[in-house]
Amino acid sequence: MMPLFPDPSRFRARWSAAHWRGLGVVLRPLLLALLVLVALYAAWPYATLWRLDRALAADDCAALDELVDLSAIRTEIADRLNKDHDSVIGELSDSFIQWLEWGIRRHGEDALDELVTLDWVCERLQANVPDDAGLFDQLARARFVAPREFCARIGWAEPGAVHVRLRLQGGGWRLVTLYY
């Protein structure tokens, strides 16, 4: 008759120290590779912010166009204005609200299409950045809010700070939310 529980000494004999060391030889490179991949993934949105900074410094609209999703920015602002939709945009500054009111009075329903342009994105990103500095000098806070979303605050003074959100889309991170 077979015992209900196997003999523990048989199990210990199978998993001796040599077996554990052998397992470590296999797992160590895998864990190291995983750690490197996680570090690269964590640095990726910072690299995108750096690319944004370089494109702004060089006034390279083609590079900016591939890093900025204007339709997503417009949609997020429209969602913030519509009380029936959820939005990731937090508290808006008085100057942002005044800018929107002026745009709506001037352009009506097409206000966001007329106001939220690549030039406006460039202007807002550079608003708190002195001429001799870059975006990273003014980066007050940056963090992941989800595995595919990264937010940052550019500018140290809160009433004028620019808030941006990057989202992993396709093959890279793109700017999808901008407000101040």
Backbone bond lengths (Angstrom), bond angles and torsions (degrees), N, CA, C in turn:
res aa  C-N    CA-C-N  psi(-1)  N-CA   C-N-CA  omega(-1)  CA-C   N-CA-C  phi
1 M - - - 1.433 - - 1.532 110.07 -
2 M 1.319 115.92 138.53 1.451 122.84 -177.11 1.531 109.61 -83.74
3 P 1.340 116.86 137.15 1.468 118.90 179.82 1.531 110.34 -69.40
4 L 1.326 114.22 153.39 1.451 120.67 -178.73 1.539 111.29 -66.68
5 F 1.331 117.08 -39.52 1.461 122.05 179.04 1.522 108.61 -116.24
6 P 1.336 118.05 138.01 1.463 119.31 179.41 1.523 110.26 -68.39
7 D 1.295 114.70 157.59 1.463 121.97 179.71 1.533 108.69 -68.90
8 P 1.359 118.62 120.10 1.465 120.57 -177.41 1.526 112.89 -61.93
9 S 1.308 118.03 -27.19 1.458 119.23 -179.64 1.528 110.87 -65.67
10 R 1.331 117.53 -30.98 1.465 119.99 177.68 1.532 109.94 -65.97
11 F 1.326 115.93 -39.90 1.465 120.25 -179.28 1.520 110.45 -66.01
12 R 1.318 116.69 -44.16 1.461 120.40 -179.96 1.510 110.67 -62.98
13 A 1.275 117.26 -36.09 1.453 119.98 -179.36 1.524 110.71 -66.46
14 R 1.307 117.10 -35.59 1.461 119.65 179.45 1.528 112.01 -69.80
15 W 1.317 117.10 -38.11 1.451 121.28 -177.93 1.516 110.87 -105.67
16 S 1.290 115.84 67.34 1.465 121.20 179.03 1.533 108.65 -78.36
17 A 1.288 114.85 175.31 1.464 120.67 179.34 1.520 110.92 -59.87
18 A 1.294 117.82 -34.32 1.468 121.01 179.44 1.528 110.97 -63.84
19 H 1.322 116.20 -39.24 1.457 118.84 177.24 1.521 111.59 -65.24
20 W 1.321 117.08 -41.65 1.461 119.90 179.28 1.522 110.53 -64.60
21 R 1.336 117.03 -40.36 1.468 119.86 177.64 1.527 109.94 -63.35
22 G 1.297 116.37 -40.78 1.462 120.38 178.02 1.521 111.62 -62.68
23 L 1.321 116.01 -38.28 1.460 120.38 176.97 1.525 110.46 -65.78
24 G 1.332 116.77 -37.22 1.467 121.29 177.97 1.512 112.15 -63.71
25 V 1.311 117.52 -34.75 1.458 121.67 178.39 1.523 110.02 -62.64
26 V 1.302 116.87 -35.12 1.463 121.18 179.27 1.528 110.96 -81.34
27 L 1.330 117.17 -43.32 1.471 120.34 -175.01 1.524 113.98 -74.65
28 R 1.321 117.89 -34.44 1.457 120.29 -177.04 1.530 112.43 -55.36
29 P 1.327 119.47 -50.88 1.475 118.37 178.63 1.528 112.77 -64.19
30 L 1.333 116.41 -35.54 1.464 119.04 178.19 1.519 111.27 -65.44
31 L 1.329 117.01 -43.61 1.467 120.48 178.67 1.524 111.14 -66.30
32 L 1.319 117.01 -38.52 1.461 120.63 177.85 1.526 110.29 -64.66
33 A 1.329 117.54 -43.09 1.464 121.38 177.67 1.528 110.47 -62.98
34 L 1.326 117.02 -41.48 1.461 121.03 178.08 1.521 110.56 -63.21
35 L 1.315 117.65 -42.43 1.461 121.83 178.70 1.528 110.79 -62.91
36 V 1.313 118.03 -41.94 1.463 121.72 178.37 1.533 110.19 -63.92
37 L 1.330 116.82 -43.12 1.467 120.25 179.04 1.527 111.78 -63.02
38 V 1.325 117.23 -41.43 1.472 120.74 178.17 1.527 110.33 -64.48
39 A 1.328 117.38 -40.96 1.470 120.54 178.62 1.526 111.17 -64.72
40 L 1.313 117.29 -41.67 1.467 120.39 177.63 1.521 111.40 -64.78
41 Y 1.325 116.44 -41.07 1.460 120.31 178.26 1.532 110.43 -63.29
42 A 1.314 117.26 -40.82 1.466 121.05 179.80 1.527 111.52 -67.18
43 A 1.323 117.78 -30.62 1.466 121.50 -179.88 1.522 112.86 -83.85
44 W 1.320 118.06 -17.75 1.460 122.66 -174.09 1.527 113.79 -58.02
45 P 1.340 120.85 -47.62 1.472 118.48 178.71 1.533 112.59 -65.24
46 Y 1.329 117.48 -31.11 1.464 119.95 175.83 1.529 110.10 -65.31
47 A 1.326 116.26 -36.82 1.459 120.21 176.16 1.524 110.53 -64.32
48 T 1.325 116.82 -36.22 1.459 120.39 177.22 1.526 110.62 -67.67
49 L 1.330 117.86 -40.55 1.466 120.44 175.09 1.526 110.49 -61.66
50 W 1.316 116.63 -38.40 1.463 121.00 177.10 1.529 110.27 -64.24
51 R 1.339 117.13 -42.14 1.470 120.95 177.66 1.534 110.51 -63.55
52 L 1.335 116.49 -39.48 1.472 120.09 174.98 1.525 110.50 -59.95
53 D 1.314 116.26 -45.12 1.461 121.90 -179.87 1.524 110.55 -61.35
54 R 1.317 117.83 -45.70 1.467 121.99 179.65 1.533 110.79 -65.10
55 A 1.333 117.19 -40.41 1.466 119.99 179.29 1.530 110.43 -66.00
56 L 1.327 117.13 -39.03 1.460 120.59 177.25 1.520 110.83 -64.96
57 A 1.328 116.92 -43.21 1.462 120.97 -179.29 1.526 111.36 -64.28
58 A 1.335 116.33 -36.15 1.462 120.68 -179.25 1.529 112.29 -89.44
59 D 1.321 117.69 -2.83 1.464 123.29 -176.16 1.529 110.29 53.11
60 D 1.336 115.02 45.43 1.467 123.28 -176.92 1.530 109.54 -96.21
61 C 1.323 116.53 94.82 1.467 121.43 -176.74 1.525 111.94 -67.49
62 A 1.325 117.77 -32.21 1.475 120.03 179.63 1.522 110.67 -64.81
63 A 1.324 116.74 -42.49 1.471 120.24 178.31 1.523 110.39 -67.09
64 L 1.317 116.69 -39.93 1.464 120.28 178.60 1.517 111.28 -64.52
65 D 1.316 116.89 -38.35 1.459 120.89 -177.94 1.527 111.65 -61.67
66 E 1.324 117.07 -34.90 1.470 118.72 179.43 1.529 112.45 -80.94
67 L 1.337 117.56 -14.15 1.459 121.14 -179.80 1.536 113.01 -99.56
68 V 1.328 117.51 -11.29 1.465 121.85 -174.48 1.524 109.33 -120.16
69 D 1.330 116.42 131.99 1.457 122.80 175.78 1.537 107.69 -106.13
70 L 1.335 115.81 91.13 1.468 120.89 -175.97 1.520 112.54 -61.38
71 S 1.324 117.59 -39.06 1.469 119.04 -179.22 1.527 111.05 -65.11
72 A 1.321 117.97 -35.62 1.467 120.61 177.24 1.529 110.85 -67.76
73 I 1.324 117.07 -39.00 1.470 120.45 177.87 1.527 109.68 -63.39
74 R 1.325 116.48 -45.95 1.473 120.35 178.87 1.524 111.40 -61.60
75 T 1.326 116.15 -43.99 1.470 120.46 -179.90 1.520 110.91 -62.35
76 E 1.319 117.38 -42.00 1.471 120.43 -179.16 1.526 111.47 -65.97
77 I 1.324 117.19 -39.72 1.468 119.67 177.23 1.525 109.83 -66.53
78 A 1.330 117.33 -42.15 1.475 120.54 178.38 1.527 110.51 -62.60
79 D 1.334 117.11 -40.42 1.466 119.97 177.37 1.519 111.31 -63.52
80 R 1.332 117.55 -35.76 1.471 120.92 179.31 1.529 110.50 -67.19
81 L 1.328 115.75 -34.76 1.465 119.69 -179.55 1.525 112.28 -77.04
82 N 1.314 117.05 -23.19 1.462 122.33 -179.28 1.525 109.18 -94.17
83 K 1.300 117.11 116.39 1.472 120.76 -176.49 1.520 112.90 -68.76
84 D 1.332 118.05 -14.44 1.467 121.50 179.89 1.529 112.85 -85.07
85 H 1.326 117.69 -9.33 1.460 121.31 -179.38 1.526 110.66 -111.24
86 D 1.330 115.48 150.53 1.464 120.73 173.36 1.525 108.64 -83.01
87 S 1.327 115.38 149.86 1.461 120.51 179.50 1.520 109.47 -144.18
88 V 1.318 115.68 148.05 1.461 120.21 176.51 1.520 111.04 -87.15
89 I 1.328 116.65 -7.18 1.464 120.63 179.88 1.518 108.98 -71.93
90 G 1.313 114.52 129.76 1.456 120.48 179.79 1.517 111.56 -85.36
91 E 1.300 115.71 -144.56 1.463 122.54 -178.73 1.528 110.02 -66.91
92 L 1.328 116.20 129.30 1.458 121.46 179.29 1.516 110.03 -91.88
93 S 1.325 115.43 145.09 1.462 119.50 177.69 1.525 109.62 -76.45
94 D 1.317 115.90 160.14 1.465 121.04 178.43 1.526 111.04 -61.41
95 S 1.336 116.07 -38.55 1.472 118.48 -178.82 1.531 111.03 -67.25
96 F 1.332 117.93 -34.77 1.465 120.93 177.08 1.530 110.30 -66.06
97 I 1.321 116.71 -43.67 1.466 121.38 178.81 1.531 110.27 -63.73
98 Q 1.325 117.53 -42.22 1.460 120.89 177.95 1.525 111.25 -63.88
99 W 1.328 116.84 -39.82 1.462 121.60 177.87 1.527 110.29 -62.23
100 L 1.345 116.73 -43.22 1.462 120.52 178.06 1.529 111.49 -64.92
101 E 1.334 117.19 -43.94 1.469 120.65 179.40 1.524 110.72 -60.39
102 W 1.322 116.37 -43.94 1.462 120.62 178.12 1.526 109.96 -61.03
103 G 1.314 117.57 -43.98 1.459 121.92 -179.44 1.519 112.45 -64.74
104 I 1.319 116.90 -39.40 1.469 120.44 179.54 1.527 110.31 -68.56
105 R 1.336 117.03 -40.24 1.472 119.31 176.95 1.526 111.22 -64.15
106 R 1.301 116.38 -36.91 1.466 120.26 -176.02 1.527 112.83 -81.66
107 H 1.341 117.22 -41.76 1.463 120.57 -172.41 1.522 114.29 -110.77
108 G 1.302 117.82 -9.36 1.462 120.63 179.83 1.517 112.57 67.50
109 E 1.326 116.96 -135.08 1.471 121.83 -175.33 1.525 113.21 -65.48
110 D 1.323 116.83 -24.37 1.471 120.64 -178.99 1.520 112.36 -90.61
111 A 1.313 117.43 17.01 1.464 120.98 -174.19 1.525 112.29 -57.48
112 L 1.315 118.00 -48.08 1.466 119.36 -176.79 1.525 111.76 -65.87
113 D 1.326 117.45 -36.79 1.466 120.18 177.34 1.524 111.15 -64.37
114 E 1.323 116.67 -35.79 1.461 121.21 -179.00 1.529 112.34 -81.00
115 L 1.335 116.98 -34.40 1.461 120.34 -174.47 1.525 113.86 -87.29
116 V 1.316 116.89 -41.41 1.467 121.04 -175.67 1.526 108.36 -88.62
117 T 1.324 113.94 93.19 1.460 122.11 -179.89 1.526 109.13 -123.01
118 L 1.302 115.86 172.97 1.462 119.94 177.65 1.531 110.75 -63.24
119 D 1.336 116.47 -36.81 1.468 119.82 177.06 1.525 111.07 -62.94
120 W 1.344 116.83 -40.90 1.465 120.45 178.13 1.522 110.67 -64.01
121 V 1.339 117.50 -41.78 1.469 121.16 177.83 1.523 109.85 -60.00
122 C 1.339 117.20 -45.46 1.469 120.96 177.98 1.523 111.14 -59.70
123 E 1.321 115.31 -46.33 1.467 120.45 -179.54 1.527 111.37 -60.28
124 R 1.330 117.26 -45.05 1.465 120.77 -178.18 1.514 111.59 -68.69
125 L 1.328 117.63 -40.02 1.466 119.60 179.62 1.521 111.69 -65.60
126 Q 1.324 116.98 -31.20 1.461 120.76 -178.73 1.527 112.87 -93.21
127 A 1.333 117.99 -1.16 1.465 121.16 -175.03 1.521 112.86 -60.09
128 N 1.319 118.41 -38.54 1.466 121.66 -176.50 1.516 112.91 -104.14
129 V 1.322 117.15 10.13 1.458 120.77 -175.26 1.525 109.33 -107.74
130 P 1.328 117.69 114.90 1.469 119.50 176.58 1.531 110.64 -62.17
131 D 1.335 116.03 160.41 1.469 120.70 -176.95 1.523 113.22 -59.12
132 D 1.313 116.76 -35.56 1.467 119.89 -176.49 1.532 112.58 -89.54
133 A 1.313 118.36 9.46 1.466 121.76 -177.92 1.528 109.76 -125.03
134 G 1.317 114.49 172.55 1.455 120.82 176.99 1.521 110.04 -121.49
135 L 1.321 115.64 -177.67 1.465 120.40 179.65 1.526 111.72 -59.59
136 F 1.319 117.04 -38.89 1.463 119.93 -176.37 1.523 112.17 -66.02
137 D 1.334 117.34 -29.56 1.468 119.97 176.78 1.514 111.44 -66.56
138 Q 1.324 117.11 -27.39 1.456 121.79 -177.95 1.527 113.09 -104.95
139 L 1.324 117.32 6.95 1.462 121.66 -178.87 1.526 109.06 -73.35
140 A 1.321 116.00 104.94 1.463 121.20 -175.66 1.524 111.87 -86.46
141 R 1.330 117.14 -32.27 1.461 120.60 -178.95 1.516 107.87 -156.68
142 A 1.319 115.84 141.55 1.465 120.84 175.79 1.520 107.60 -152.16
143 R 1.348 115.72 135.46 1.468 118.83 -178.35 1.528 109.70 -163.98
144 F 1.315 114.12 158.13 1.452 120.23 171.93 1.526 107.90 -78.53
145 V 1.325 116.88 135.68 1.460 121.04 174.18 1.527 110.05 -108.45
146 A 1.298 116.52 -13.49 1.463 124.56 175.99 1.528 105.57 -161.31
147 P 1.316 117.96 164.88 1.467 118.43 -179.47 1.528 113.73 -58.04
148 R 1.323 118.07 -27.59 1.467 121.13 -178.38 1.521 112.34 -114.31
149 E 1.342 118.08 14.22 1.460 121.60 179.59 1.522 110.62 -136.08
150 F 1.329 115.14 138.49 1.449 123.05 -175.36 1.521 107.33 -136.75
151 C 1.314 117.55 129.33 1.464 119.31 179.16 1.522 109.96 -119.31
152 A 1.329 115.21 153.63 1.458 120.94 -179.28 1.523 108.85 -146.90
153 R 1.324 114.71 153.66 1.460 121.33 174.59 1.518 107.29 -118.13
154 I 1.324 115.77 124.37 1.462 121.72 -179.75 1.514 107.36 -107.16
155 G 1.306 116.00 116.81 1.458 121.87 -177.56 1.511 110.01 114.68
156 W 1.320 116.18 136.67 1.466 120.40 -175.59 1.517 112.13 -85.62
157 A 1.326 117.46 -31.15 1.465 120.48 -178.43 1.530 108.88 -84.73
158 E 1.324 116.68 121.65 1.468 120.55 -174.18 1.526 114.78 -62.99
159 P 1.309 121.50 -40.46 1.473 116.87 -178.77 1.528 113.91 -59.61
160 G 1.327 118.67 -23.87 1.465 119.72 -178.50 1.509 114.01 -117.84
161 A 1.311 117.63 5.95 1.466 120.66 -176.75 1.527 110.57 -67.80
162 V 1.314 115.54 144.88 1.464 121.72 178.09 1.526 107.58 -100.25
163 H 1.318 115.50 128.05 1.462 121.38 179.29 1.528 108.05 -103.76
164 V 1.326 115.59 130.12 1.464 120.34 178.83 1.521 108.95 -127.19
165 R 1.312 114.64 154.25 1.461 121.36 175.60 1.518 107.24 -134.01
166 L 1.325 114.91 130.12 1.457 121.91 175.87 1.518 108.02 -105.76
167 R 1.328 115.96 144.49 1.462 120.79 177.44 1.520 107.73 -130.05
168 L 1.323 114.84 139.55 1.462 120.07 176.84 1.522 108.12 -74.59
169 Q 1.328 115.46 112.85 1.463 121.70 -178.86 1.521 108.27 -127.46
170 G 1.306 116.26 124.86 1.462 119.41 178.15 1.513 111.04 59.64
171 G 1.315 116.57 -116.14 1.456 120.81 -175.66 1.505 115.57 -99.04
172 G 1.323 118.79 10.14 1.457 118.69 -179.44 1.512 112.84 -171.51
173 W 1.334 114.28 178.49 1.457 121.65 179.36 1.516 108.82 -86.72
174 R 1.346 116.09 139.13 1.460 121.54 178.25 1.523 109.26 -132.59
175 L 1.312 115.19 147.86 1.462 121.94 176.94 1.520 108.37 -74.07
176 V 1.349 116.69 119.07 1.461 120.56 -175.32 1.530 113.39 -120.79
177 T 1.326 117.58 -10.77 1.465 121.26 177.97 1.510 108.27 -143.09
178 L 1.341 115.63 136.17 1.454 121.19 176.66 1.519 107.88 -148.53
179 Y 1.301 116.32 125.58 1.474 120.96 176.02 1.513 108.13 -155.69
180 Y 1.316 115.79 167.91 1.465 121.22 179.01 1.496 110.46 -142.42
